[in-house]
Amino acid sequence: MARSISKGEATREAILEAGLSLAREVGLSALTIGELAERVGMSKSGLFAHFGAKEELQLGVLRAAQQRFDDEVARQAFREPRGLARMRALFGRWLSWTAAQPQGGCVILSAAGEFDDRPGVIRDHLAQQQRGWLQGLARLVGQAIEAGELPADTDEAQFAFELFGLILSSHHHVRLLSDVGFLQAAHAGLERLIGNPPRRPG
């Protein structure tokens, strides 16, 4: 049975949904309490009661974006067996999810481009988030090694780095270059990586 949510929780979720939409349009750095309050038809003081500062609002939007990614991509892919089946499922769902995002694409990846040279809590949060993604990809590689589907001396960190590079390149191609062939090229890159994985030195 689904848990019922309070009016305050429902309002917060509606604000975050509008915040995600606005961040796609104007960028996370331009997202302000005043502009979002106007978008959702609330007073600034009313929205301020839910998010006490601009950075708190931005963090809330990033966490909401991560939650949607987890629900629509990660949890679905992790229904597949451990190993290459799960890796391919995650990769395919991630690419499809990126392509399906409305104007602005993935809020997290777009924000990473905005904040990569801006010290502060938002950059720190994004860096931690991206490291978590890389660690998760490395775990997928490790599971494929354990399943005997990749060589025992496969360099998990290097494989994850190259796999994440394919994802980032795909985001660039579909959002900026409007490249309709990105999906085929990305999957070809994954299969090439699987067929010739990087090996640990020595």
C-alpha positions in Angstrom: 0.0 0.0 0.0 1.4 3.4 -1.1 2.3 5.8 1.7 0.1 8.9 1.8 1.9 12.2 1.8 1.1 15.3 3.6 0.0 18.5 2.0 3.4 20.0 2.8 5.2 17.1 1.1 2.9 17.4 -1.9 3.6 21.1 -2.2 7.3 20.5 -1.9 7.2 17.8 -4.7 5.2 20.2 -6.9 7.8 22.9 -6.3 10.7 20.5 -7.2 8.9 19.4 -10.3 8.6 23.0 -11.4 12.2 23.6 -10.4 13.4 20.8 -12.6 11.5 22.2 -15.5 12.8 25.7 -14.9 16.4 24.5 -14.4 16.2 22.8 -17.8 15.2 26.1 -19.4 17.5 28.5 -17.7 20.2 26.4 -16.1 20.6 25.5 -12.4 22.7 28.5 -11.6 19.9 30.8 -12.8 17.3 29.1 -10.7 16.1 31.5 -8.0 13.4 31.3 -5.3 11.7 34.5 -6.8 11.5 33.1 -10.3 10.3 29.7 -9.2 7.7 31.3 -6.9 6.3 33.1 -9.9 6.3 29.9 -11.9 4.3 27.9 -9.3 2.0 30.8 -8.3 3.3 31.1 -4.7 4.6 34.0 -2.7 8.4 34.2 -2.2 7.9 33.8 1.5 5.7 30.8 1.0 8.4 29.1 -1.2 11.1 30.2 1.3 9.3 28.2 4.0 10.2 25.1 2.0 13.6 26.1 0.8 15.4 28.6 3.0 18.0 29.7 0.4 18.8 29.5 -3.3 21.5 26.8 -2.7 19.0 24.7 -0.7 16.6 24.9 -3.6 19.3 24.0 -6.1 20.3 21.0 -4.0 16.7 19.9 -3.8 16.4 20.0 -7.6 19.5 17.9 -8.0 18.3 15.3 -5.5 14.9 15.2 -7.3 16.7 14.7 -10.6 18.8 11.9 -9.1 15.6 10.2 -7.7 14.0 10.3 -11.1 17.1 8.8 -12.7 17.2 6.0 -10.0 13.5 5.2 -10.6 13.5 5.3 -14.4 17.0 4.0 -15.1 19.0 2.3 -12.4 16.3 0.3 -10.6 14.9 -1.0 -13.9 18.3 -2.0 -15.2 19.2 -3.8 -11.9 16.4 -6.3 -12.5 18.7 -7.9 -15.0 21.2 -10.6 -14.0 24.5 -9.4 -12.6 27.2 -9.0 -15.3 27.1 -7.8 -18.9 23.3 -8.1 -19.2 22.9 -5.6 -16.3 25.6 -3.3 -17.8 24.0 -3.3 -21.2 20.6 -2.6 -19.7 21.9 0.3 -17.6 23.8 1.8 -20.5 20.8 1.5 -22.9 18.3 2.9 -20.4 20.7 5.8 -19.5 21.1 6.8 -23.1 17.4 6.5 -23.8 16.6 8.6 -20.7 19.1 11.3 -21.8 17.5 11.5 -25.2 14.0 11.6 -23.8 14.6 14.5 -21.5 12.8 17.8 -22.4 14.5 21.0 -23.3 17.9 21.2 -21.5 18.4 17.5 -21.2 19.8 15.9 -18.0 19.8 18.5 -15.2 22.6 16.8 -13.4 25.0 16.6 -16.4 24.1 20.2 -17.5 24.7 21.5 -14.0 28.1 19.7 -13.9 29.1 21.9 -16.9 27.8 25.0 -15.2 29.5 24.4 -11.8 32.7 22.6 -12.6 34.8 25.7 -12.0 32.6 27.2 -9.2 33.7 26.2 -5.7 30.9 25.7 -3.2 28.3 23.3 -2.0 26.7 22.7 -5.4 29.9 21.8 -7.0 30.8 19.5 -4.1 27.5 17.8 -4.3 27.8 17.3 -8.1 31.3 16.0 -7.7 30.2 13.5 -5.1 27.3 12.5 -7.3 29.5 11.9 -10.3 32.0 9.9 -8.3 29.1 7.7 -7.1 28.1 7.1 -10.7 31.7 6.1 -11.6 31.9 3.8 -8.6 28.6 2.2 -9.6 29.9 1.6 -13.1 33.1 0.1 -11.7 31.0 -2.3 -9.6 29.1 -3.4 -12.7 32.5 -4.2 -14.3 33.5 -6.1 -11.2 30.3 -8.1 -11.4 31.0 -9.0 -15.0 34.5 -10.2 -14.0 33.0 -12.3 -11.3 30.5 -13.8 -13.8 33.5 -14.8 -16.0 32.2 -12.4 -18.8 35.2 -10.1 -18.7 38.9 -11.1 -18.1 40.1 -11.3 -14.5 42.7 -8.6 -15.1 40.2 -6.1 -16.5 41.0 -2.6 -15.1 37.6 -1.8 -13.5 38.3 2.0 -12.9 39.6 2.5 -16.5 36.6 0.6 -17.9 34.2 2.7 -15.9 36.0 5.9 -17.0 35.7 5.0 -20.7 32.1 3.8 -20.2 31.1 7.1 -18.6 32.9 8.9 -21.4 30.5 7.3 -23.9 27.6 8.5 -21.8 28.9 12.0 -21.6 29.7 12.1 -25.3 26.2 10.8 -26.1 24.6 13.6 -24.0 26.6 16.1 -26.0 25.7 14.6 -29.4 22.0 14.3 -28.7 21.5 17.6 -27.0 23.9 20.0 -28.8 24.5 18.3 -32.1 21.0 16.7 -32.6 22.8 13.6 -33.8 20.1 11.0 -34.4 22.8 8.3 -34.9 24.3 8.7 -31.4 22.5 5.6 -30.0 24.0 3.2 -32.6 27.4 4.8 -32.2 27.3 4.6 -28.4 26.3 1.0 -28.4 29.0 0.2 -30.8 31.5 1.9 -28.5 30.2 -0.2 -25.5 30.6 -3.5 -27.5 34.1 -2.5 -28.6 35.0 -1.8 -24.9 33.6 -5.2 -23.8 35.4 -7.0 -26.6 38.7 -5.3 -25.8 38.6 -4.2 -22.2 41.5 -2.2 -20.6 43.8 -4.4 -18.6 45.5 -3.7 -15.3 49.3 -3.2 -15.8 51.6 -6.0 -14.9 
